[in-house]
Amino acid sequence: MYGVKRGFKAPGEFGVSDILGLGLAGAAGIIAALVTDYQQQGEASALFTINQWIVQAGALLGFSEIPLWMVVIGMTTVGAVSIFYFQPITRQGAFAQGFGLLAVIMTAVPADLAGGIEAINNSLPGLQPVGTREASAGAQIINAAYTPGEASLYFVQNDHDPAKYDVHLRINFPDGFSSSIDTLIRTGAIRGRLHNDDTGETWNLFRSAGGTMSREGNTLFIEAGVPARSPTARLWVRIETKGYSIEEQSATATLGETLDWSIDMKTSRSPLFLQRWGRSYRY
């Protein structure tokens, strides 16, 4: 038995307008929960993780560019349709059911904060040309390309750190920053991700695990070591901050070479949350 704002209705009195009203109330509950999670959690919002999962699933079907707004519409639709399963009897109940449904989903979905950028290993320990030393116990021989275009055999010592790509980022902000860089990082007002397509790993550019960041005027310099498992890999960088368009670029990193990567941010009056709705967050 369903109800409307002015009381209860028997099943035979339940009309299309009642279904529509309950569905809209359930969808409104979903939207309220989405906005709350997005505003409170920021980069840790489960919405971004759900977008990643949907992009991965879509890639299996041949499409991967699924923007955030499509995820929001899909989840809102789930909230509207869920009234047929939970059968709330009032619009207030439908709203609470939609809000609670999404709250459960958000609680179950893990936040993807990404790890901190690692230090550069300039000497690439563990990778040495055959003949420079005797193979010790536990050493392995792999095929690798230390110099572009040249295939050689290398010993990989198990007691050394893995090889890393040497990445030097230069990020130019022509109009400067709205406040100190430390404040922007601490409040999440500036966000950055570094992604390795080869390994599927992602790092937070503004969280350090040994990597370095410095500032000179309106330019940020970031030096990081990206763990490698092949001679070359496609790396992606995404930068987001207030007053600028979201910038996303890719470049090819090669073992034994320094990747000098310059990124010029473009000023924009469009609010960041509107820009994000139109982007696909696959990392």
C-alpha positions as CSV (number, residue, x, y, z in Angstrom):
1,M,0.0,0.0,0.0
2,Y,1.4,3.4,-1.0
3,G,0.7,6.9,0.2
4,V,1.0,10.5,-0.8
5,K,1.5,13.6,1.2
6,R,-2.1,13.7,2.4
7,G,-2.5,10.2,3.6
8,F,-2.6,6.6,2.5
9,K,-3.9,5.0,-0.6
10,A,-5.1,1.5,-1.3
11,P,-3.4,-0.3,-4.2
12,G,-6.3,0.4,-6.6
13,E,-6.1,4.1,-5.9
14,F,-2.3,4.3,-6.7
15,G,-1.8,6.3,-9.9
16,V,0.9,7.5,-12.2
17,S,1.4,10.8,-10.4
18,D,2.0,8.9,-7.2
19,I,4.7,6.7,-8.8
20,L,6.3,9.8,-10.3
21,G,6.3,11.6,-7.0
22,L,7.8,8.8,-5.1
23,G,10.4,8.2,-7.8
24,L,11.4,11.9,-7.8
25,A,11.6,11.8,-4.0
26,G,13.9,8.7,-4.1
27,A,16.0,10.4,-6.8
28,A,16.2,13.6,-4.7
29,G,17.5,11.5,-1.7
30,I,20.3,10.0,-3.9
31,I,21.3,13.5,-5.1
32,A,21.4,14.9,-1.6
33,A,23.6,12.0,-0.5
34,L,25.9,12.5,-3.6
35,V,26.3,16.2,-2.9
36,T,27.0,15.6,0.8
37,D,29.7,13.0,0.0
38,Y,31.2,15.1,-2.7
39,Q,31.4,18.3,-0.6
40,Q,32.6,16.5,2.6
41,Q,35.1,14.0,1.1
42,G,36.6,16.0,-1.8
43,E,39.1,13.9,-3.6
44,A,38.3,10.9,-1.4
45,S,34.6,10.9,-2.6
46,A,33.5,7.5,-3.5
47,L,32.0,9.0,-6.7
48,F,35.4,9.1,-8.3
49,T,36.1,5.4,-7.4
50,I,32.7,4.4,-8.8
51,N,33.6,6.3,-12.0
52,Q,36.8,4.3,-12.3
53,W,35.0,1.0,-11.9
54,I,32.4,1.9,-14.5
55,V,35.2,3.1,-16.9
56,Q,37.0,-0.3,-16.4
57,A,33.7,-2.2,-17.1
58,G,33.0,0.0,-20.1
59,A,36.4,-0.7,-21.5
60,L,35.5,-4.3,-21.8
61,L,32.6,-3.4,-24.0
62,G,34.7,-1.0,-26.2
63,F,34.0,2.4,-24.6
64,S,35.9,4.0,-21.7
65,E,35.1,7.7,-21.9
66,I,32.3,7.8,-19.3
67,P,32.1,11.3,-17.7
68,L,31.2,11.9,-14.1
69,W,27.8,13.3,-15.0
70,M,26.7,10.0,-16.6
71,V,27.6,8.2,-13.4
72,V,25.5,10.7,-11.4
73,I,22.5,10.2,-13.7
74,G,22.9,6.5,-13.5
75,M,22.9,6.5,-9.7
76,T,20.0,8.9,-9.6
77,T,18.0,6.6,-11.8
78,V,18.8,3.7,-9.5
79,G,17.3,5.8,-6.6
80,A,14.2,6.5,-8.6
81,V,13.6,2.9,-9.6
82,S,14.4,1.5,-6.2
83,I,11.0,2.6,-4.9
84,F,9.5,-0.5,-6.7
85,Y,11.6,-2.7,-4.5
86,F,11.5,-0.9,-1.2
87,Q,8.0,0.3,-1.6
88,P,8.0,3.5,0.6
89,I,4.5,4.7,1.4
90,T,5.3,8.4,1.6
91,R,7.5,10.8,-0.3
92,Q,9.4,11.6,2.8
93,G,10.0,7.9,3.2
94,A,11.1,7.6,-0.5
95,F,13.6,10.5,0.1
96,A,15.0,8.8,3.2
97,Q,15.2,5.5,1.4
98,G,17.2,7.0,-1.5
99,F,19.5,8.9,0.8
100,G,20.1,5.8,2.9
101,L,20.7,3.6,-0.1
102,L,23.4,5.8,-1.4
103,A,24.9,6.3,2.0
104,V,25.3,2.5,2.2
105,I,26.9,2.4,-1.2
106,M,29.3,5.2,-0.4
107,T,30.3,3.5,2.9
108,A,31.0,0.3,1.1
109,V,33.1,1.9,-1.7
110,P,36.8,2.4,-0.7
111,A,38.3,5.9,-1.2
112,D,41.1,6.1,-3.8
113,L,43.5,8.6,-2.4
114,A,46.5,7.2,-4.3
115,G,50.0,6.9,-2.8
116,G,52.6,9.5,-2.5
117,I,55.2,10.1,-5.3
118,E,58.4,8.2,-4.7
119,A,62.0,9.4,-4.9
120,I,64.1,9.3,-8.0
121,N,66.6,6.5,-8.2
122,N,69.2,8.1,-10.5
123,S,71.5,5.1,-10.7
124,L,68.7,2.6,-11.2
125,P,70.3,0.1,-8.8
126,G,69.6,-3.5,-9.8
127,L,70.0,-2.9,-13.5
128,Q,73.6,-3.5,-14.6
129,P,74.8,-4.6,-18.0
130,V,76.0,-8.3,-18.2
131,G,79.7,-8.5,-17.6
132,T,80.1,-5.7,-15.1
133,R,79.9,-8.2,-12.2
134,E,79.4,-11.8,-11.5
135,A,75.9,-13.0,-11.0
136,S,75.3,-13.5,-7.3
137,A,73.0,-16.0,-5.6
138,G,69.4,-15.1,-6.2
139,A,70.1,-12.8,-9.2
140,Q,67.8,-13.0,-12.2
141,I,68.4,-12.2,-15.8
142,I,65.8,-10.3,-17.7
143,N,65.4,-8.6,-21.1
144,A,65.4,-4.9,-20.9
145,A,66.3,-1.8,-22.9
146,Y,68.4,0.6,-20.8
147,T,69.3,2.7,-23.8
148,P,66.6,3.5,-26.3
149,G,66.8,1.3,-29.3
150,E,69.3,-1.1,-27.8
151,A,68.2,-4.5,-26.3
152,S,70.5,-5.8,-23.7
153,L,70.6,-8.4,-20.8
154,Y,70.6,-7.1,-17.3
155,F,71.0,-8.6,-13.8
156,V,68.2,-7.7,-11.4
157,Q,69.3,-8.1,-7.8
158,N,66.5,-9.1,-5.5
159,D,68.0,-7.0,-2.7
160,H,67.7,-3.8,-4.6
161,D,64.8,-1.4,-5.2
162,P,63.0,-1.9,-8.5
163,A,63.9,0.3,-11.5
164,K,62.1,3.7,-11.9
165,Y,61.4,6.2,-14.6
166,D,63.0,9.5,-13.8
167,V,60.3,12.1,-14.2
168,H,60.8,15.9,-13.9
169,L,57.6,17.9,-14.0
170,R,57.4,21.6,-14.6
171,I,53.9,23.0,-14.0
172,N,53.3,26.6,-15.1
173,F,50.5,28.6,-13.6
174,P,50.4,31.9,-15.6
175,D,48.1,33.7,-13.1
176,G,49.8,32.4,-10.0
177,F,47.9,30.8,-7.1
178,S,44.9,31.9,-5.1
179,S,46.8,31.3,-1.8
180,S,50.0,29.7,-0.6
181,I,50.8,26.4,-2.2
182,D,50.9,24.7,1.2
183,T,47.4,25.9,2.0
184,L,46.1,24.7,-1.4
185,I,47.6,21.3,-0.9
186,R,46.3,21.0,2.7
187,T,42.8,22.0,1.8
188,G,42.6,19.9,-1.3
189,A,42.2,23.0,-3.5
190,I,44.9,21.8,-5.8
191,R,44.9,18.1,-6.9
192,G,47.2,16.2,-9.1
193,R,47.5,12.5,-10.2
194,L,50.3,10.7,-12.0
195,H,49.3,7.4,-13.6
196,N,51.3,4.6,-15.2
197,D,49.3,2.9,-18.0
198,D,51.7,0.0,-18.0
199,T,51.2,-1.0,-14.4
200,G,47.9,0.6,-13.7
201,E,49.3,2.4,-10.6
202,T,48.4,6.0,-9.7
203,W,50.2,8.5,-7.4
204,N,49.2,11.7,-5.8
205,L,51.5,14.5,-7.1
206,F,51.1,16.6,-4.0
207,R,51.7,13.8,-1.5
208,S,55.4,12.8,-1.0
209,A,56.9,9.4,-0.3
210,G,60.3,10.6,-1.1
211,G,59.6,12.7,-4.2
212,T,60.5,16.4,-4.1
213,M,58.5,19.6,-5.0
214,S,59.7,23.1,-5.2
215,R,58.3,26.4,-6.3
216,E,59.9,29.2,-8.3
217,G,57.5,32.1,-8.9
218,N,54.4,30.8,-10.6
219,T,56.0,27.4,-11.5
220,L,56.0,24.2,-9.5
221,F,58.8,21.7,-10.0
222,I,58.2,18.1,-9.1
223,E,60.7,15.3,-9.3
224,A,59.5,11.7,-8.9
225,G,60.6,8.2,-9.5
226,V,57.8,6.1,-11.2
227,P,58.2,2.3,-10.6
228,A,58.8,0.5,-13.9
229,R,58.4,-3.0,-15.1
230,S,59.2,-2.4,-18.8
231,P,61.6,-0.4,-20.9
232,T,59.0,2.3,-21.8
233,A,55.6,3.2,-20.5
234,R,52.8,5.7,-21.2
235,L,52.4,8.1,-18.2
236,W,49.5,10.4,-17.6
237,V,49.2,13.5,-15.5
238,R,46.0,15.4,-14.4
239,I,46.2,18.7,-12.6
240,E,43.1,20.5,-11.1
241,T,43.0,23.8,-9.2
242,K,40.7,26.8,-8.9
243,G,41.0,29.4,-11.7
244,Y,42.4,27.0,-14.3
245,S,41.0,24.4,-16.7
246,I,41.6,20.8,-15.7
247,E,44.8,19.8,-17.6
248,E,45.4,16.2,-18.6
249,Q,48.4,15.1,-20.6
250,S,50.4,12.0,-21.4
251,A,54.0,11.3,-22.3
252,T,56.3,8.3,-22.8
253,A,58.9,7.5,-20.2
254,T,62.0,5.5,-20.9
255,L,64.4,3.8,-18.5
256,G,67.7,5.5,-18.3
257,E,66.4,8.8,-19.5
258,T,65.0,11.8,-17.7
259,L,61.5,12.7,-18.8
260,D,61.4,16.5,-18.8
261,W,57.7,17.3,-18.9
262,S,56.4,20.8,-19.1
263,I,52.7,21.5,-18.5
264,D,51.1,24.9,-19.0
265,M,47.9,25.5,-17.1
266,K,45.2,27.5,-18.9
267,T,43.1,30.0,-17.0
268,S,39.4,29.4,-16.8
269,R,36.3,31.1,-15.2
270,S,34.4,27.8,-15.2
271,P,33.9,26.4,-11.6
272,L,35.9,23.2,-11.0
273,F,32.9,21.2,-10.0
274,L,31.3,21.9,-13.4
275,Q,34.6,21.0,-15.2
276,R,34.7,17.7,-13.3
277,W,31.2,16.6,-14.3
278,G,32.4,16.5,-17.9
279,R,35.5,14.5,-17.3
280,S,36.0,10.7,-17.1
281,Y,38.0,9.7,-14.0
282,R,39.6,6.5,-14.9
283,Y,42.6,7.0,-12.4
